[in-house]
Amino acid sequence: MGDPPIFPSINLPTQLLPNPPILPKPILEIPRAEAPAYIPMIAPPDELRPPVGVPREGEEEVEEEKTQTKQENPLPEVRRINIPWTDVEIPVPKEEIVATAATTAAVSVVATLTATSLFNYLVKIFKPVFMQAVKRIQKKFGKDGEPTEGTDKQN
């Protein structure tokens, strides 16, 4: 077969690009932050007191303190029930207080449900009455608020 095919070519003139503008180097400062610091509280050991019910080292008055805290019940209407097999006491109010709270809650629920059903019933009754009154007013005055031609209108 012969010679390979020759494709036409285009000769373009060389391009002269201008020099890029000289820009200043950016100055980036290193970010700085103030770190929070914790200043510990220094208390001399003489001023430290153990929590209530915990004896200081060398003292064995735990039983006496427990009996004193049991006797110093500030609210006489609150009893304390000891949970078996633990040393946990739970305050429980008297029966009269619990009965009063339960009665108040039940009465408020019944009153709310009754008022809601009464309101819904009244809406069902009065809605047609109000709709009829609105239609009569619209018929009398028209939709634009002007009285219609059939009414007593003075010119």
DSSP file (Angstrom, degrees, kcal/mol; ACC not computed):
  #  RESIDUE AA STRUCTURE BP1 BP2  ACC     N-H-->O    O-->H-N    N-H-->O    O-->H-N    TCO  KAPPA ALPHA  PHI   PSI    X-CA   Y-CA   Z-CA
    1    1 A M              0   0    0      0, 0.0     2,-0.1     0, 0.0     0, 0.0   0.000 360.0 360.0 360.0-170.9    0.0    0.0    0.0
    2    2 A G        -     0   0    0      1,-0.3     0, 0.0     0, 0.0     0, 0.0   0.079 360.0 -15.9-127.2-145.4    1.9    3.1   -0.2
    3    3 A D  S    S-     0   0    0      1,-0.1    -1,-0.3    -2,-0.1     3,-0.1  -0.321  70.2-100.2 -73.3 152.6    2.7    6.1    1.9
    4    4 A P        -     0   0    0      0, 0.0    -1,-0.1     0, 0.0     0, 0.0  -0.376  50.1 -90.6 -68.8 154.6    0.7    7.1    4.9
    5    5 A P        -     0   0    0      0, 0.0     2,-0.5     0, 0.0     0, 0.0  -0.313  35.2-134.2 -67.1 151.2   -1.9    9.8    4.4
    6    6 A I        -     0   0    0     -3,-0.1    -3,-0.0     0, 0.0     0, 0.0  -0.930  15.9-151.4-109.2 123.8   -0.8   13.4    5.0
    7    7 A F        -     0   0    0     -2,-0.5     2,-0.1     1,-0.1     0, 0.0  -0.701  24.3-107.7 -92.8 145.1   -3.1   15.6    7.1
    8    8 A P        -     0   0    0      0, 0.0     2,-0.3     0, 0.0    -1,-0.1  -0.435  36.8-156.3 -69.2 147.8   -3.2   19.3    6.5
    9    9 A S        -     0   0    0     -2,-0.1     2,-0.5     2,-0.0     0, 0.0  -0.883   8.8-138.0-124.8 156.3   -1.7   21.4    9.3
   10   10 A I        -     0   0    0     -2,-0.3     2,-0.7     2,-0.0     0, 0.0  -0.958  10.8-146.5-115.4 130.2   -2.2   25.0   10.5
   11   11 A N        -     0   0    0     -2,-0.5    -2,-0.0     0, 0.0     0, 0.0  -0.870  18.4-166.6 -96.9 115.2    0.8   27.1   11.4
   12   12 A L        -     0   0    0     -2,-0.7     2,-0.1     1,-0.1     3,-0.1  -0.748  25.2-108.7 -99.6 148.2   -0.2   29.5   14.2
   13   13 A P        -     0   0    0      0, 0.0     2,-0.1     0, 0.0    -1,-0.1  -0.410  43.8 -96.5 -70.8 154.5    2.0   32.5   15.2
   14   14 A T        -     0   0    0     -2,-0.1     2,-0.4     1,-0.1     0, 0.0  -0.420  39.0-122.7 -70.5 145.3    3.8   32.2   18.5
   15   15 A Q        -     0   0    0     -2,-0.1     2,-0.7    -3,-0.1    -1,-0.1  -0.724  12.7-150.7 -93.2 138.4    2.0   33.8   21.5
   16   16 A L        -     0   0    0     -2,-0.4    -2,-0.0     0, 0.0    -1,-0.0  -0.935  15.4-162.9-107.8 110.2    3.7   36.5   23.6
   17   17 A L        -     0   0    0     -2,-0.7     2,-0.1     1,-0.1    -2,-0.0  -0.744  18.6-120.8 -93.4 139.3    2.4   36.4   27.2
   18   18 A P        -     0   0    0      0, 0.0    -1,-0.1     0, 0.0     0, 0.0  -0.372  36.9 -93.3 -73.1 158.9    2.9   39.4   29.5
   19   19 A N        -     0   0    0      1,-0.1     3,-0.1    -2,-0.1     0, 0.0  -0.445  47.4-105.2 -67.9 143.8    4.8   38.9   32.7
   20   20 A P        -     0   0    0      0, 0.0    -1,-0.1     0, 0.0     2,-0.1  -0.361  41.2 -97.2 -69.2 151.9    2.6   38.2   35.7
   21   21 A P        -     0   0    0      0, 0.0     2,-0.7     0, 0.0     0, 0.0  -0.382  36.0-115.2 -68.9 149.0    2.1   41.0   38.2
   22   22 A I        -     0   0    0     -3,-0.1    -3,-0.0    -2,-0.1     0, 0.0  -0.768  35.5-168.4 -88.2 116.5    4.3   41.0   41.3
   23   23 A L        -     0   0    0     -2,-0.7     2,-0.1     1,-0.0     0, 0.0  -0.810  24.8-109.3-104.4 144.8    2.1   40.5   44.3
   24   24 A P        -     0   0    0      0, 0.0     3,-0.0     0, 0.0    -1,-0.0  -0.411  40.1-101.8 -70.2 150.3    3.3   40.9   47.9
   25   25 A K        -     0   0    0      1,-0.1     2,-0.1    -2,-0.1     0, 0.0  -0.501  41.2-110.3 -70.7 136.8    3.7   37.8   50.0
   26   26 A P        -     0   0    0      0, 0.0     2,-0.7     0, 0.0    -1,-0.1  -0.429  23.5-140.4 -70.2 143.3    0.8   37.3   52.4
   27   27 A I        -     0   0    0     -2,-0.1     2,-0.6    -3,-0.0    -2,-0.0  -0.908  20.6-174.8-106.3 111.7    1.6   37.7   56.0
   28   28 A L        -     0   0    0     -2,-0.7     2,-0.2     3,-0.0     0, 0.0  -0.927  12.3-148.7-109.5 121.2   -0.2   35.2   58.2
   29   29 A E        -     0   0    0     -2,-0.6     3,-0.0     1,-0.1    -2,-0.0  -0.599  26.2-106.4 -86.3 149.9    0.2   35.5   61.9
   30   30 A I        -     0   0    0     -2,-0.2    -1,-0.1     1,-0.1     2,-0.0  -0.597  42.0-112.5 -72.2 128.1    0.1   32.4   64.1
   31   31 A P        -     0   0    0      0, 0.0     2,-0.4     0, 0.0    -1,-0.1  -0.344  33.7-160.1 -64.8 143.7   -3.2   32.3   65.9
   32   32 A R        +     0   0    0     -3,-0.0     2,-0.3     2,-0.0    -3,-0.0  -0.951  11.1 179.3-125.8 144.8   -3.0   32.8   69.6
   33   33 A A        -     0   0    0     -2,-0.4     2,-0.7     2,-0.0     0, 0.0  -0.988  30.4-120.3-142.7 151.2   -5.5   31.8   72.3
   34   34 A E        -     0   0    0     -2,-0.3     3,-0.0     3,-0.0    -2,-0.0  -0.838  30.5-143.0 -92.6 117.5   -5.6   32.1   76.1
   35   35 A A        -     0   0    0     -2,-0.7     2,-0.1     1,-0.1    -2,-0.0  -0.588  23.5-108.9 -79.0 138.5   -5.9   28.7   77.5
   36   36 A P        -     0   0    0      0, 0.0     2,-0.4     0, 0.0    -1,-0.1  -0.372  34.1-152.7 -66.5 147.2   -8.2   28.4   80.6
   37   37 A A        -     0   0    0     -2,-0.1     2,-0.6    -3,-0.0    -3,-0.0  -0.938   5.9-142.1-123.4 144.8   -6.4   27.8   83.8
   38   38 A Y        -     0   0    0     -2,-0.4     0, 0.0     2,-0.0     0, 0.0  -0.923   7.8-160.1-108.0 123.6   -7.6   26.1   87.0
   39   39 A I        -     0   0    0     -2,-0.6    -2,-0.0     0, 0.0     2,-0.0  -0.902  22.3-134.6-102.8 110.9   -6.5   27.5   90.3
   40   40 A P        -     0   0    0      0, 0.0     2,-0.5     0, 0.0    -2,-0.0  -0.316  16.3-116.7 -68.1 147.1   -7.0   24.8   92.9
   41   41 A M        -     0   0    0      2,-0.0     2,-0.7     1,-0.0     0, 0.0  -0.703  26.0-152.6 -83.3 127.7   -8.6   25.7   96.2
   42   42 A I        +     0   0    0     -2,-0.5    -1,-0.0     2,-0.0     0, 0.0  -0.898  18.9 173.9-106.2 118.7   -6.2   25.2   99.0
   43   43 A A        -     0   0    0     -2,-0.7     5,-0.1     3,-0.0    -2,-0.0  -0.983  33.3-118.3-124.3 132.6   -7.8   24.5  102.3
   44   44 A P    >>  -     0   0    0      0, 0.0     3,-1.2     0, 0.0     4,-0.5  -0.400  26.6-119.9 -65.9 146.9   -5.9   23.6  105.5
   45   45 A P  G >4 S+     0   0    0      0, 0.0     3,-0.6     0, 0.0    -2,-0.0   0.730 108.0  66.2 -62.7 -22.1   -6.8   20.1  106.8
   46   46 A D  G 34 S+     0   0    0      1,-0.2    -3,-0.0     3,-0.0     0, 0.0   0.826 100.4  49.7 -69.3 -29.5   -8.0   21.5  110.1
   47   47 A E  G <4 S+     0   0    0     -3,-1.2     2,-0.3     2,-0.1    -1,-0.2   0.574  87.4 102.8 -87.2  -8.5  -10.9   23.3  108.5
   48   48 A L    <<  -     0   0    0     -3,-0.6     0, 0.0    -4,-0.5     0, 0.0  -0.560  53.5-165.8 -77.0 136.8  -12.2   20.3  106.5
   49   49 A R        -     0   0    0     -2,-0.3     3,-0.1     7,-0.0    -2,-0.1  -0.958  19.0-120.6-121.8 141.7  -15.2   18.5  107.9
   50   50 A P        -     0   0    0      0, 0.0     3,-0.1     0, 0.0     6,-0.1  -0.372  42.0 -89.8 -73.1 159.5  -16.5   15.1  106.9
   51   51 A P    >   -     0   0    0      0, 0.0     3,-1.9     0, 0.0     2,-0.1  -0.174  58.7 -75.6 -62.6 163.9  -20.0   14.8  105.5
   52   52 A V  T 3  S+     0   0    0      1,-0.3    -3,-0.0    -3,-0.1     0, 0.0  -0.409 121.2  22.4 -64.0 131.6  -22.9   14.2  107.9
   53   53 A G  T 3  S+     0   0    0      1,-0.2    -1,-0.3    -2,-0.1    13,-0.1   0.309  97.8 104.4  95.3  -8.8  -22.9   10.6  109.1
   54   54 A V    <   -     0   0    0     -3,-1.9    -1,-0.2    -4,-0.0     2,-0.1  -0.924  65.7-138.1-108.0 120.5  -19.2    9.9  108.4
   55   55 A P        -     0   0    0      0, 0.0     3,-0.1     0, 0.0     2,-0.1  -0.376  19.8-109.8 -76.0 155.2  -17.1    9.9  111.6
   56   56 A R    >   -     0   0    0      1,-0.2     3,-2.0    -6,-0.1     2,-0.1  -0.322  55.6 -70.6 -72.2 166.1  -13.7   11.5  111.7
   57   57 A E  T 3  S+     0   0    0      1,-0.3    -1,-0.2    -2,-0.1     3,-0.1  -0.377 122.5  16.0 -62.5 130.9  -10.7    9.3  111.9
   58   58 A G  T 3  S+     0   0    0      1,-0.3     2,-0.3    -3,-0.1    -1,-0.3   0.324 100.0 111.7  90.9  -7.6  -10.5    7.6  115.3
   59   59 A E    <   -     0   0    0     -3,-2.0    -1,-0.3     1,-0.1     3,-0.1  -0.788  43.5-171.6-102.3 144.6  -14.1    8.4  116.3
   60   60 A E        +     0   0    0     -2,-0.3     3,-0.3     1,-0.1     4,-0.2  -0.279  48.4 116.2-126.7  47.3  -16.7    5.7  116.7
   61   61 A E     >  +     0   0    0      1,-0.2     4,-1.9     2,-0.1     5,-0.2  -0.029  33.9 116.3-104.5  29.8  -19.9    7.8  117.3
   62   62 A V  H  > S+     0   0    0      1,-0.2     4,-2.0     2,-0.2    -1,-0.2   0.920  75.3  49.8 -65.9 -43.3  -21.6    6.6  114.1
   63   63 A E  H  > S+     0   0    0     -3,-0.3     4,-2.0     1,-0.2    -1,-0.2   0.891 109.9  50.5 -64.7 -40.1  -24.5    4.9  116.0
   64   64 A E  H  > S+     0   0    0      1,-0.2     4,-2.0     2,-0.2    -1,-0.2   0.897 110.0  50.0 -66.7 -39.1  -25.2    7.9  118.1
   65   65 A E  H  X S+     0   0    0     -4,-1.9     4,-2.3     2,-0.2    -1,-0.2   0.882 108.8  52.7 -66.8 -37.4  -25.3   10.3  115.2
   66   66 A K  H  X S+     0   0    0     -4,-2.0     4,-1.9     1,-0.2    -1,-0.2   0.918 110.4  47.2 -63.7 -43.2  -27.7    7.9  113.3
   67   67 A T  H  X S+     0   0    0     -4,-2.0     4,-1.8     1,-0.2    -1,-0.2   0.870 111.7  51.4 -67.4 -35.3  -30.1    7.9  116.3
   68   68 A Q  H  X S+     0   0    0     -4,-2.0     4,-1.6     2,-0.2    -2,-0.2   0.905 109.7  48.8 -67.9 -40.5  -29.9   11.7  116.6
   69   69 A T  H  < S+     0   0    0     -4,-2.3    -2,-0.2     1,-0.2    -1,-0.2   0.858 110.8  51.5 -68.2 -33.0  -30.7   12.2  112.9
   70   70 A K  H  < S+     0   0    0     -4,-1.9     3,-0.4     1,-0.2    -1,-0.2   0.884 112.1  46.2 -68.3 -37.1  -33.7    9.8  113.2
   71   71 A Q  H  < S+     0   0    0     -4,-1.8     2,-0.8     1,-0.2    -2,-0.2   0.755 101.3  68.1 -76.2 -24.5  -35.0   11.7  116.3
   72   72 A E     <  +     0   0    0     -4,-1.6    -1,-0.2    -5,-0.1    -2,-0.1  -0.262  63.1 157.5 -92.1  48.1  -34.6   15.1  114.7
   73   73 A N        -     0   0    0     -2,-0.8    -3,-0.1    -3,-0.4     5,-0.0  -0.637  26.1-163.5 -74.2 110.3  -37.3   14.7  112.0
   74   74 A P  S    S+     0   0    0      0, 0.0    -1,-0.2     0, 0.0    -3,-0.0   0.794  75.9  55.1 -71.0 -26.9  -38.2   18.3  111.1
   75   75 A L    >   -     0   0    0      1,-0.1     3,-1.4     3,-0.1    -2,-0.0  -0.906  64.0-169.0-109.1 109.3  -41.5   17.4  109.4
   76   76 A P  T 3  S+     0   0    0      0, 0.0    -1,-0.1     0, 0.0    -3,-0.0   0.746  84.8  63.1 -69.7 -20.9  -43.8   15.4  111.7
   77   77 A E  T 3  S+     0   0    0     17,-0.1    17,-1.3     2,-0.0     2,-0.5   0.493  91.2  79.1 -82.3  -0.5  -46.2   14.6  108.8
   78   78 A V  E <   -A   93   0A   0     -3,-1.4     2,-0.2    15,-0.2    -3,-0.1  -0.928  64.4-163.9-111.6 124.0  -43.4   12.7  107.0
   79   79 A R  E     -A   92   0A   0     13,-3.0    13,-3.5    -2,-0.5     2,-0.5  -0.626  13.5-133.5 -96.7 162.3  -42.6    9.1  108.0
   80   80 A R  E     -A   91   0A   0     11,-0.3     2,-0.5    -2,-0.2     9,-0.0  -0.972  13.1-159.0-119.4 132.1  -39.5    7.3  107.1
   81   81 A I  E     -A   90   0A   0      9,-2.7     9,-2.7    -2,-0.5     2,-0.5  -0.933  12.5-140.0-111.6 129.8  -39.6    3.7  105.8
   82   82 A N  E     -A   89   0A   0     -2,-0.5     7,-0.2     7,-0.2     5,-0.1  -0.767  16.3-132.8 -89.7 127.5  -36.5    1.5  106.0
   83   83 A I    >   -     0   0    0      5,-2.5     3,-1.4    -2,-0.5     5,-0.4  -0.667  32.0-109.3 -79.7 128.8  -35.9   -0.7  103.0
   84   84 A P  T 3  S+     0   0    0      0, 0.0     3,-0.1     0, 0.0    -1,-0.1  -0.228  96.7  14.1 -61.7 148.5  -35.1   -4.2  104.1
   85   85 A W  T 3  S+     0   0    0      1,-0.2     2,-0.3    -3,-0.0    -2,-0.0   0.537 118.4  76.2  64.4  11.3  -31.5   -5.5  103.6
   86   86 A T  S <  S-     0   0    0     -3,-1.4    -1,-0.2     2,-0.1     0, 0.0  -0.891  80.6-126.5-136.9 170.6  -30.2   -2.0  102.9
   87   87 A D        +     0   0    0     -2,-0.3     2,-0.4    -3,-0.1    -2,-0.0  -0.047  69.9 121.6-105.2  30.4  -29.5    1.1  105.0
   88   88 A V        -     0   0    0     -5,-0.4    -5,-2.5    -4,-0.1     2,-0.4  -0.811  43.4-164.4-101.1 132.1  -31.7    3.3  102.9
   89   89 A E  E     -A   82   0A   0     -2,-0.4    -7,-0.2    -7,-0.2    -2,-0.0  -0.949   4.3-159.3-113.6 135.4  -34.6    5.2  104.4
   90   90 A I  E     -A   81   0A   0     -9,-2.7    -9,-2.7    -2,-0.4     2,-0.3  -0.948  17.9-127.2-115.2 129.3  -37.3    6.7  102.2
   91   91 A P  E     -A   80   0A   0      0, 0.0   -11,-0.3     0, 0.0   -13,-0.0  -0.598  28.5-175.0 -75.1 133.6  -39.5    9.6  103.4
   92   92 A V  E     -A   79   0A   0    -13,-3.5   -13,-3.0    -2,-0.3     3,-0.1  -0.997  19.8-128.6-129.5 128.6  -43.2    8.8  102.9
   93   93 A P  E     -A   78   0A   0      0, 0.0   -15,-0.2     0, 0.0   -16,-0.0  -0.256  37.4 -87.3 -72.0 165.4  -46.0   11.3  103.6
   94   94 A K     >  -     0   0    0    -17,-1.3     4,-1.8     1,-0.1     3,-0.2  -0.197  37.6-107.6 -68.0 164.6  -49.0   10.5  105.8
   95   95 A E  H  > S+     0   0    0      1,-0.2     4,-2.5     2,-0.2     5,-0.2   0.840 117.1  58.0 -64.0 -34.7  -52.1    8.9  104.4
   96   96 A E  H  > S+     0   0    0      1,-0.2     4,-2.2     2,-0.2    -1,-0.2   0.891 106.6  48.3 -64.0 -39.3  -54.2   12.1  104.7
   97   97 A I  H  > S+     0   0    0     -3,-0.2     4,-2.2     2,-0.2    -1,-0.2   0.909 112.7  47.5 -68.6 -42.0  -51.7   14.0  102.5
   98   98 A V  H  X S+     0   0    0     -4,-1.8     4,-2.4     2,-0.2    -2,-0.2   0.910 112.4  49.6 -65.6 -41.7  -51.7   11.3   99.8
   99   99 A A  H  X S+     0   0    0     -4,-2.5     4,-2.4     1,-0.2    -2,-0.2   0.899 110.8  50.2 -64.5 -40.6  -55.5   11.0   99.9
  100  100 A T  H  X S+     0   0    0     -4,-2.2     4,-2.3     2,-0.2    -1,-0.2   0.920 111.9  47.3 -63.9 -43.8  -55.9   14.8   99.5
  101  101 A A  H  X S+     0   0    0     -4,-2.2     4,-2.1     2,-0.2    -2,-0.2   0.907 113.4  48.0 -64.8 -41.9  -53.4   14.9   96.6
  102  102 A A  H  X S+     0   0    0     -4,-2.4     4,-2.4     2,-0.2    -2,-0.2   0.907 112.2  49.2 -66.3 -41.4  -55.1   12.0   94.8
  103  103 A T  H  X S+     0   0    0     -4,-2.4     4,-2.5     2,-0.2     5,-0.2   0.918 110.8  50.2 -64.0 -43.3  -58.6   13.6   95.3
  104  104 A T  H  X S+     0   0    0     -4,-2.3     4,-2.1     1,-0.2    -1,-0.2   0.913 111.5  48.4 -61.5 -43.0  -57.5   16.9   94.0
  105  105 A A  H  X S+     0   0    0     -4,-2.1     4,-2.0     2,-0.2    -1,-0.2   0.915 112.3  48.4 -64.3 -42.8  -55.9   15.3   90.9
  106  106 A A  H  X S+     0   0    0     -4,-2.4     4,-2.3     1,-0.2    -2,-0.2   0.912 111.5  49.5 -65.8 -41.9  -59.1   13.3   90.2
  107  107 A V  H  X S+     0   0    0     -4,-2.5     4,-2.5     1,-0.2    -1,-0.2   0.901 110.3  50.5 -64.5 -40.4  -61.4   16.3   90.6
  108  108 A S  H  X S+     0   0    0     -4,-2.1     4,-2.1    -5,-0.2    -1,-0.2   0.890 111.0  48.8 -66.7 -37.5  -59.3   18.4   88.2
  109  109 A V  H  X S+     0   0    0     -4,-2.0     4,-2.4     2,-0.2     5,-0.2   0.928 112.8  47.1 -66.5 -44.3  -59.3   15.7   85.6
  110  110 A V  H  X S+     0   0    0     -4,-2.3     4,-2.4     1,-0.2     5,-0.2   0.910 112.5  50.1 -63.8 -42.2  -63.1   15.2   85.8
  111  111 A A  H  X S+     0   0    0     -4,-2.5     4,-2.4     2,-0.2    -1,-0.2   0.903 111.2  48.9 -63.8 -40.8  -63.6   19.0   85.7
  112  112 A T  H  X S+     0   0    0     -4,-2.1     4,-2.2     2,-0.2    -2,-0.2   0.931 113.0  46.1 -65.5 -45.6  -61.4   19.3   82.6
  113  113 A L  H  X S+     0   0    0     -4,-2.4     4,-2.2     2,-0.2    -2,-0.2   0.891 113.8  49.3 -65.1 -39.1  -63.1   16.5   80.7
  114  114 A T  H  X S+     0   0    0     -4,-2.4     4,-2.5    -5,-0.2    -2,-0.2   0.926 111.6  48.2 -65.6 -44.9  -66.6   17.8   81.6
  115  115 A A  H  X S+     0   0    0     -4,-2.4     4,-2.4    -5,-0.2    -2,-0.2   0.889 111.7  50.9 -64.0 -38.3  -65.7   21.4   80.5
  116  116 A T  H  X S+     0   0    0     -4,-2.2     4,-2.3     2,-0.2    -1,-0.2   0.935 112.3  44.8 -65.2 -46.1  -64.3   20.1   77.2
  117  117 A S  H  X S+     0   0    0     -4,-2.2     4,-2.1     2,-0.2    -2,-0.2   0.892 113.7  50.7 -67.0 -37.8  -67.3   18.0   76.3
  118  118 A L  H  X S+     0   0    0     -4,-2.5     4,-2.4     2,-0.2    -2,-0.2   0.910 110.6  49.5 -64.3 -42.3  -69.7   20.8   77.3
  119  119 A F  H  X S+     0   0    0     -4,-2.4     4,-2.2     1,-0.2    -2,-0.2   0.918 110.8  49.3 -62.6 -44.4  -67.8   23.3   75.1
  120  120 A N  H  X S+     0   0    0     -4,-2.3     4,-1.9     2,-0.2    -1,-0.2   0.888 111.5  49.8 -63.0 -38.6  -67.8   20.9   72.2
  121  121 A Y  H  X S+     0   0    0     -4,-2.1     4,-1.8     2,-0.2    -2,-0.2   0.917 110.8  48.9 -65.9 -43.8  -71.6   20.4   72.6
  122  122 A L  H  X S+     0   0    0     -4,-2.4     4,-2.9     1,-0.2     5,-0.2   0.877 109.8  52.0 -65.2 -37.0  -72.3   24.1   72.8
  123  123 A V  H  X S+     0   0    0     -4,-2.2     4,-1.8     1,-0.2    -1,-0.2   0.908 108.6  51.4 -63.2 -41.0  -70.2   24.7   69.6
  124  124 A K  H  < S+     0   0    0     -4,-1.9    -2,-0.2    -5,-0.2    -1,-0.2   0.861 115.4  42.2 -64.5 -35.9  -72.2   22.1   67.8
  125  125 A I  H  X S+     0   0    0     -4,-1.8     4,-0.6     1,-0.1    -2,-0.2   0.932 119.7  39.9 -76.2 -47.4  -75.5   23.8   68.9
  126  126 A F  H  X S+     0   0    0     -4,-2.9     4,-2.5     1,-0.2     5,-0.2   0.635  94.9  80.5 -84.0 -14.3  -74.5   27.4   68.3
  127  127 A K  H  X S+     0   0    0     -4,-1.8     4,-2.4    -5,-0.2    -1,-0.2   0.932  95.0  45.5 -61.0 -47.4  -72.6   27.0   65.0
  128  128 A P  H  > S+     0   0    0      0, 0.0     4,-2.3     0, 0.0    -1,-0.2   0.883 112.5  53.0 -62.7 -35.5  -75.7   26.8   62.8
  129  129 A V  H  X S+     0   0    0     -4,-0.6     4,-2.1     2,-0.2    -2,-0.2   0.944 112.3  43.4 -64.1 -47.1  -77.2   29.8   64.6
  130  130 A F  H  X S+     0   0    0     -4,-2.5     4,-2.4     1,-0.2    -1,-0.2   0.893 112.9  52.5 -65.5 -40.1  -74.1   31.9   64.1
  131  131 A M  H  X S+     0   0    0     -4,-2.4     4,-2.2    -5,-0.2    -1,-0.2   0.901 109.7  49.1 -63.7 -39.6  -73.8   30.8   60.4
  132  132 A Q  H  X S+     0   0    0     -4,-2.3     4,-2.1     2,-0.2    -1,-0.2   0.905 111.1  49.7 -66.5 -40.7  -77.4   31.8   59.7
  133  133 A A  H  X S+     0   0    0     -4,-2.1     4,-2.1     1,-0.2    -2,-0.2   0.898 110.7  49.8 -64.2 -40.4  -76.9   35.2   61.3
  134  134 A V  H  X S+     0   0    0     -4,-2.4     4,-2.5     1,-0.2    -2,-0.2   0.900 109.9  51.0 -65.6 -40.4  -73.7   35.8   59.3
  135  135 A K  H  X S+     0   0    0     -4,-2.2     4,-2.3     2,-0.2    -2,-0.2   0.901 110.1  49.5 -64.3 -40.4  -75.6   34.8   56.1
  136  136 A R  H  X S+     0   0    0     -4,-2.1     4,-2.3     2,-0.2    -2,-0.2   0.910 111.8  48.1 -65.2 -41.4  -78.4   37.2   56.8
  137  137 A I  H  X S+     0   0    0     -4,-2.1     4,-2.6     1,-0.2     5,-0.3   0.920 113.0  47.8 -65.5 -42.3  -75.9   40.1   57.5
  138  138 A Q  H  X S+     0   0    0     -4,-2.5     4,-2.3     1,-0.2    -2,-0.2   0.880 112.0  50.2 -65.6 -36.7  -74.0   39.3   54.3
  139  139 A K  H  < S+     0   0    0     -4,-2.3    -1,-0.2     2,-0.2    -2,-0.2   0.886 113.2  46.6 -67.8 -37.8  -77.3   39.2   52.3
  140  140 A K  H  < S+     0   0    0     -4,-2.3     8,-1.7    -5,-0.2    -2,-0.2   0.928 127.1  25.5 -70.4 -45.7  -78.4   42.5   53.8
  141  141 A F  H  < S-     0   0    0     -4,-2.6    -2,-0.2     6,-0.2     3,-0.2   0.621 104.2-129.7 -96.1 -14.6  -75.1   44.4   53.2
  142  142 A G    ><  -     0   0    0     -4,-2.3     3,-0.8    -5,-0.3    -1,-0.2  -0.122  36.7 -71.6  82.9 171.2  -73.7   42.4   50.3
  143  143 A K  T 3  S+     0   0    0      1,-0.2    -1,-0.2     2,-0.1    -4,-0.1   0.770 130.3  54.7 -75.0 -24.6  -70.2   41.0   50.2
  144  144 A D  T 3  S-     0   0    0      2,-0.2    -1,-0.2    -3,-0.2    -2,-0.1   0.471 115.8-108.5 -90.1   0.2  -68.5   44.4   49.8
  145  145 A G  S <  S+     0   0    0     -3,-0.8    -3,-0.2     1,-0.3    -2,-0.1   0.353  82.4 119.3  93.8  -6.7  -70.1   45.9   52.9
  146  146 A E  S    S-     0   0    0      1,-0.1    -1,-0.3    -5,-0.1    -2,-0.2  -0.693  72.9-103.9 -90.0 143.6  -72.5   48.2   51.0
  147  147 A P        -     0   0    0      0, 0.0    -6,-0.2     0, 0.0    -7,-0.1  -0.375  40.0-115.9 -63.1 146.5  -76.3   47.8   51.5
  148  148 A T    >   -     0   0    0     -8,-1.7     3,-1.0    -9,-0.2    -6,-0.0  -0.246  26.9-101.6 -79.1 173.3  -78.0   46.1   48.5
  149  149 A E  T 3  S+     0   0    0      1,-0.3     4,-0.2     3,-0.0    -1,-0.1   0.746 114.7  63.8 -70.4 -24.5  -80.6   47.8   46.3
  150  150 A G  T 3  S+     0   0    0      2,-0.1    -1,-0.3   -10,-0.1     2,-0.1   0.651  89.3  81.9 -77.0 -14.7  -83.5   46.1   48.0
  151  151 A T  S <  S-     0   0    0     -3,-1.0     2,-1.0   -11,-0.2   -10,-0.0  -0.395 101.1 -82.5 -87.8 167.6  -83.0   47.7   51.4
  152  152 A D        +     0   0    0     -2,-0.1     2,-0.5     2,-0.0    -1,-0.1  -0.576  62.0 167.4 -72.1 105.1  -84.1   51.2   52.4
  153  153 A K        -     0   0    0     -2,-1.0     2,-0.4    -4,-0.2    -4,-0.0  -0.984  27.3-143.3-126.2 126.2  -81.3   53.3   51.0
  154  154 A Q              0   0    0     -2,-0.5    -2,-0.0     1,-0.1     0, 0.0  -0.751 360.0 360.0 -92.0 133.3  -81.5   57.1   50.8
  155  155 A N              0   0    0     -2,-0.4    -1,-0.1     0, 0.0    -2,-0.0   0.393 360.0 360.0-105.7 360.0  -79.9   58.7   47.7
